[in-house]
Amino acid sequence: MVGIKPLKIKELVHRTTDYFVKHNISSPRLDAEVLLSYILKKERIFLYLNWDSILEKHVIDIFRKLVAKRAKHVPIAYLTGHKEFMSIDFEVSEKTLIPRPETEILIETTLKKMAAQSGKELVAIDMGTGCGNIAIALAKNRNIKIYASDISEDALSISRKNAKKNKVEKSIRFLCGNLFEPFTRLNLNGKIDFIISNPPYISSADFNELPIDIKQYEPRIALDGGINGIDFYPKLIKGAERLLKANGFLIIEIGYGQVREIKKLVSLCRSFLKLEIVMDYGGIERVIICTHS
């Protein structure tokens, strides 16, 4: 792919783009530029402003190693160790799900509901926090106390780093355990204003059809929602009943085509008297808001 002799930035980007095309990388030019920018510790605009600059051999050597991994479809975010979400830089690893743009709808929806609770000291739960992107994005925008849980201690290690880096570690308490398990000993029944979650919602069959970048490298536990993709929703709804205050909110992200089944699940629970649907920018039903009675 790349020779051992020094190359100009434009030569390296062009060669790498062609190489990625041959390996069916979905965004070959962008990925080449992102990787080179990462190694050089510069913004991508630097590449264009220095298009004819010669790169040193040791830079090319490091770049080649990352390119070889990307050609095997290792996600860019895992190669750089970073992913931007809500204009915030998050550290990620193969122990955490890579934050998606769709989840920004979940944050925006929650912040709007929180804004209507002005003057109140709010307490929230982020269920399945992963790298901490939901809890941290909320904490950076609101003065709020958040309990963030995850079944993976490895993921929590990353989320704690992200909270500290973003100076919100005092607002978030991270807890390890499955779903509502960590909260049973904290005596929080009826004390929570918001429960927010982006649970696994891809069906097991659909998981096997996902791109290699996702199914081979991202944690399956954070994606696979069982046979129909909705295994976690009944558990979320039942657990939220116990913890939420009157007029508290359960706000959850959902997958394509799941809204009807999840509406049925909510309707079986008499504690939730109001249900709202929020569409994403593609017109897909993306977030459900359940108001506790």
ROFIRO-828124 format. One record per residue (C-alpha): residue in one letter; x, y, z. Coordinates in pm, whole numbers, plus 50000, padded with zeros to 5 digits. Each point is the difference from the previous one (the first is absolute). Last residue first. Layout:
<pts>
aXYZ
...
</pts>
This chain:
<pts>
s451615087553716
h503344995149828
t500475016649662
c501424977549726
i502095016549728
i500884978149702
v502915008649771
r500934990849642
e496924998449778
i501715005049662
g499525032449804
g503675002149903
y500625028350244
d498824978050286
m496374997350105
v498785004250356
i497084979550133
e498015009350311
l498274978350260
k497795010550288
l498394979150274
f502974979450109
s499344982450331
r497334978049844
c502624978449831
l498494978349725
s499825031049777
v503795003650024
l500544965349856
k497515006749721
k501755032649915
i503254980449983
e498524976549743
r498715028449783
v503205020750023
q502364972649888
g500155007049625
y503465015650008
g501674998050339
i499195017250327
e501635025550228
i498515003950345
i498655027850219
l498324989350325
f498715032050158
g498845010950344
n496505014050050
a499754981850335
k503544989850092
l501704971649817
l501724970950171
r497384972850020
e498355004949663
a503405004049834
g500874963850078
k496924986849821
i500515021849692
l503714992449973
k499444962750041
p497244999849738
y502345019549766
f503074977950030
d498884970949783
i498855022749716
g502264989549711
n497564973749877
i502194969650071
g502245017150253
g501075036350040
d503514995949861
l501845033549998
a501795007050330
i500634963150076
r501424996249651
p502945022450090
e501255017149680
y502654982249794
q498624972349781
k496365010549979
i500695036949956
d502865004049751
i498904967849829
p496775016949894
l496824986650165
e498244969249862
n500774978150302
f498495026450227
d496814998949795
a499364964350113
s500695008050366
s497655029849983
i501565034350051
y498685019050301
p502765000650262
p498965027650240
n500415037649953
s498735010550339
i498755029750198
i498224998550335
f498945034550116
d498595014950320
i501144972850242
k498964999050367
g497054976049998
n502154970650104
l503615011650041
n500924979550307
l503594994149884
r500194962150042
t497724990949709
f501655025449771
p502894978549876
e497564972949876
f497965023549782
l501624988649672
n502874976050071
g502735013550227
c502775025450042
l499225034850130
f501365033949894
r499005030750202
i499845031149787
s499935036950097
k503425000950166
e501584984049692
v498765028649780
k503385015149909
n500014988149637
k503244980750045
k498704986450330
a496774987849844
n501884984649708
k502384981550232
r497044986950201
s498334988649678
i503094980349895
s500224981050330
l496254995049983
a500394981749669
d502544976150155
e497684995150299
s497384987549757
i496404996050119
d499485037449978
s498505026650221
a499945037950010
y498395017350298
i499595036749918
k499685031450212
i499115030849799
n501175035149919
r499274997449630
n501895002149669
k503294983650093
a498184974650217
l497744989849712
a502904994449760
i501854981250274
a497124976650080
i499314992049634
n503634996149891
g501104978750295
c502214976349800
g497384972950053
t497175015150210
g497654970550009
m497235017350196
d500565037150049
i498075008650317
a498885034950092
v499545023150300
l498785035549950
e500135029050245
k497015020349889
g500045036549903
s499284992949636
q498234967249925
a499025010449646
a503705001349911
m500284963650104
k497474989749737
k501945018749733
l503274985250124
t498554965049973
t498935004749639
e503385014449903
i501814971150167
l497874973149833
i500325017849665
e503794999350052
t499604962350008
e499465000049625
p503525014349952
r501454967350133
p502394994650292
i502474971149947
l499094971750236
t502594994050268
k502484972150077
e501585004049655
s501185033950122
v498615035250019
e501195033750130
f497405026649944
d500385034649844
i496925021750044
s498225017449712
m496834980050083
f502064968749932
e503564999249866
k501794966650006
h503524991650122
g502364970750040
t501595007349662
l499904964149881
y496824991950193
a498215030249853
i501134990549649
p498234966650027
v502114968549935
h498904990849650
k502984977849907
a501135028649775
r499825021550313
k502594977750164
a502395002649704
v499465037749992
l500965002550366
k503284981949938
r500705020349687
f499545032750191
i502654990650255
d502484992449720
i499065031649810
v500685021350306
h503374982650051
k500905006949636
e499505037550022
l497215015849801
i500795024549721
s497725030249970
d498105004449675
w496505000750150
n500995022350292
l496865021550016
y497964970449891
l501414977350272
f499685027150265
i496265002049928
r499734965250152
e500925013650343
k503454990450130
k501484974150232
l502144986649711
i498884964550076
y496365010550039
s500085021249684
l501324969949808
l497254977750134
v497255025449932
e501255006849647
a500084963449901
d496594994550159
l498495029049808
r501384987749668
p498834964050049
s496515005650143
s498324965849965
i503154978650013
n499574972949738
h503594987550014
k500815011649646
v498565034250087
f502255001150306
y503104995449785
d498895027249759
t499495024050292
t503384990150142
r501755008549676
h498255033649972
v500655009450364
l503674990149980
e500555018849677
k498255031350133
i502094999950317
k503214997549801
l501954968050029
p503254988450161
k501224966249873
i498714967850158
g497244995549746
v496334999950094
m497394974949890
</pts>
